[in-house]
Amino acid sequence: MYSRITMLLLAGLAVVAVGCASQRIDTTATSTAIARTGDHTANSITTQDGVLYYKEWGPRDGQPVVFSHGWPLSSDSWESQMLFLASHGYRVVAHDRRGHGRSSQPWDGNDMDHYADDLAAVIETLGLRGVTLVGFSTGGGEVARYIGRHGTGRVKKAVLIGAVTPFMLKTADNPDGTPIEVYDGIRRASLTNRSQLYLDIASGPFFGFNRPGAEVSQGLIDSFWSQGMQAGHKNTFDSIEAFSATDFREDLKRFDLPTLILHGSDDQLVPVDTCARAAHAMIPGSTLIVYEGGPHGITDTHKDRVNQDLLDFLRQ
């Protein structure tokens, strides 16, 4: 599986990667728990090292559902799901990850530990309990690391959609993972011309628009690109390391709650076998639904089905 992904990504990104320096940039910061001030407005929460933008829709007394988005997107990528669930009486919350969207762009802390602590800041500052956490792609890793670091005291259920769990990178003890050369190619392309990189990903493997007979939506491509370009350059660069090289296997062992896993069978970016099926095998009692022919971005391409599956799971 990973050899196909390697060819697809490296072929698609080679044009923007040519001539760029081959060395990787080490920007990993040592993570510590973030002290939270509790200061917040209707759309922002102040943490020790920045400000998180968030949006909150639906009735305040509704059951809370908190969304964590993918790379290099923002909370805007969840609008279809948020509108649908808020219309059914749920209190839906989504924040822009640090360095993404309208949140501030701290130089350090662009790693899963800080992402999880920021998610905790959102949940605790808003006083949410009985939460269903929903994470897509990188956001799925954020949800897993939140549970690994903060437990499930405030969490009722979890949903992983196209998630990078349990471990993306090929290593000696994860031989079916994706080779590091794929992620080095994305890093090189990001440094060379990240605007073109985002266009290439959105017009190709993310939505499956590179597949024969695919109905291409320029609107989805433009939305992906605009969200990505709103994010900080260093923040999104560091995040490539965060989503590809973070091992979530120990985090998944702390999942002691109902968990739904949704994944496209034709996901060219996050392989269904090494991610969704592996996570399903690790989380006792989890439910796995594979969307036949679905790409990575099923929250858009299959949004009606995703919305209904989420609603059904919430009502169980």
N, C-alpha and C positions, 0 to 999 in steps of 0.2 A: 504493500500500500504506500509506504513512504517514498519508494522510488518514483512512483507516478507523480506524487506531490512535488518531489524535488525537480523533476523535469518541467512540470508546469510552471512552478514559481521561478526557477532560474531562467527558463526561456523567456518568460514574460517580463522579467526584470533586468535581463542582461543589457538591454539597450541603454538603460539609465545608469547601469553600474560600471560600464566600460570606463577605464581611465581613472577610477576613484582609488584612493589609497586602500590597500588591503587590510591594514591593521584594524583591530577592533578598539573601541574607546571604552575604557573601564570607568564607568560612572556610578557603580553600585555604592549606595550609602549604607552605613550601619544603621539598622532600624532599632528604634526604641519606642516604647509606648508613648503616644502623644497625649499630653495633658490637655484637657478640653475645658474651655472657659465657660461654656454654657451660653455665651453671647450669641444671639441669633435674631434675624429679622424674618420677614415673611418669605424671603428667598435666599438667605445666606446664613452660614454657621461659621463662627470664628474658631479656629484651632490654634495650637501653639505656633505653627509655622505657616499659616495661610488662611484663606477664606474658601469655603465650599459653597458653590451655588446649588440650590435644590428647587424642585418644583413639587407641589403637593395639590392633588386634585381629589374631588369626591367629598362625601360627607365626613366630618371629623369623627363621628362616632362609628364609622364603618370599620370593618376588619382591615388592619393595615397590611399592605403589600409593598415591599421595598425592592426596587430594581437596581441592578448594577450592570452598566453597559460594557460594550466591547471596545476594542482598540481600532482606530484612534478616534472613536466617536464621542458622543455626549448623551445626556439624558434625553435629548430630542429623538434619539433612535428608538425610544420606547413609546412614543406618542400613541401609536395604534393600540397597543396593549393597555396603556393607561386610560385612554379615552373609553375603551370598551369596558374595562373593569370598574372605573369610576361611575359609568352609566348604570352599572349593576349594583351600586351601593357600597363599593369598596373604597377605602382611603388609600390612595396610591401615592407613593413618594419615590422620586428618583433624583439622584445628585450627579453633578458632573465630577468625575474623578479628578483628583488633584492634577493640575497641569493640562486638563482637558476642558473643552467648552468654555463656560464663563467663570470657572473656578480660577483661583490664583495659580501661578506657575512657580512653585518653589524649586530651587536648583537641586536640592537633595530630596531623598525620601521617595523616589519613584520606584517603589518595590512593593511586593505583595503584603508585607507586614504593615507598612504605612497605609496602603489601600484599605486593609482590613480595619485598622484603627480609625481611619476616616469614616468608614461605614458605621463603626460603633459610635462615633461622634454624632452622626446623623440620627441613629436610632435612639441614643440616650438623650440627646438634646431635645428631641421632639417627644420624648416620653413614651415611645412605642413599645408595646408588649403584645404577645401573641402574633408575632410578625411571620408572614410568609416571605422568604427571601427568594428573589428570582435573579439569576445571573446568566448573562449571555457571553460566551467566548471568554475573553479575559475577565469579564465580570463573574463568570462561573468560578474562576480561580479565586477571585476576591471573596465570594460567598464561602467557598471552602476554607480559605485561610481565616475568615472571620470566625467560623465555627471552631476551627482549630485553636485560635487564640482566645476567643471570648465565650465559647460554649454555646449552649442552646437555651439558656435561661429565659431569653426574651423571644425566642424563635419557636414557631409552631410547626412550620413546614418549610421545605426547600425545593427549588426548581433549578435544574441545570440545563441550559439550552445551548447546544453547540459548544459546550464548555471545554476548556483546556485541561481539565482534570482527567486522570490523576497525574500525568507527567508527559509533556510533549517531546522532550529532547531525547535523542538516542544516546544512551550511555551503556556501560558494561552491564549494568543491572536493569536496563530498559532497552533491550536490543531492537524492539519493534518501533521505537520512537523515530522522530524525524531528524535527519542528520543536521549537524550544526551549520553546515555549508548553506543550507536553505536560509537560516536566520541571518547568517553573515551576509548573504546576498540582499536580504531586505534592509539590513543596516547600511550597506554600501549604497543602495538605491535611495535610502532616506537622506543620506549625506549629500548625494549627487543632485537630487531633484525630488524632494518629497512630494511636491505637488503632482508631478507625473506619476510617482509611485502610487499615490492614492487613486488617481484616475485609472491606472492599470489594474489595480486590485478590484476596484468597483466595477469596471467594465469587463472584467474577466472572471476569476474564480469565486469571488465573494458571493455574487448573486447567481453564478452559473451561466453568465451571459456568454461565456466562451464555448458553450455546448451547442452542437448542431441543432437548429430549430428553436433556439431560445428566443423568447420575446423580450427584447431589450427595452428597458425603461431608462430613458435619459434622466428622468426626474430622480430615480433612485441613485444613479451614478452621481448626479450633481449634489444630492443631499449628503452622500457619503463624503465626497470631496470637501464640501463646505464645512462639515463638522470636523473633519480631520485638520483642515487648515486653520481652524479656530484654536486648535490645541497648540501648546508650546512645542517647539522643535526638539529641545533636549528632553522634555517630559515624554514625548512619544518615542523618541529614540531609546531612552532608558527602559521604556515599557516593553520593548521587544524582548529584552533580557528577562523582564518580569514574567511575561506570559509564556515564554518558551522554555526557560531553564529552572522554573520553580517546581519543586517536587511536592505534590499535594497528597501523597499516599498516606502520610501520617494524619493529615487533616481529615481525610475521608473516614478514618477509623473512629472519629468522634461524632459522626453522623448517627444520631439516635432518634431520628424523627422521620415522618413520612417524606419521601423524596421522589420527585418526578424528574425523569431525564428525557429530553426531547432532542433529536438529532437527525440531520439529513443523511440519507445513505450515500449521496454523491457530494459530500462535503470534501472539497479539495484542499482546504486549509487546516481543518482539525479532523483527523481521520476518525470515522465512527468506530472502527474496531479497537484502536489503541486508546481511545478516549471514552466515548459513551459506553461501549460494552464493557470496557475494563472498569469504569466507575460503577456501573450497575452490579458487576460481580463483587465489588468491594463494599457496597452499601447495603446492609441487610434490609430486605423488604422493599427495596426501591422498585419503581415502575419505569420501564424503558419503552418509549415509543419512537420508532424509526420511521421517518417520512421518506417513503420510497422515491428516489430521484431528487430529493430535496438537496439544495446547496447549503453553504454555510449560513447565509443570511435568511433563514426561514422565517424570522420574525417579520420580514417584509414580504418575501415571495409567497409564503404560506400563512399570512397573518390571520386569516379567518379561522383556519384550523388550529393554529397556536392559541388564539384567543379562546376558542371553545375548550381546548384541552386544559388551559389554565383555569377557566371557570369551573369546569367539571372537577378538577383536582381541589380547588378551593372549597367547593361545596361538599366534598366527601367528609 
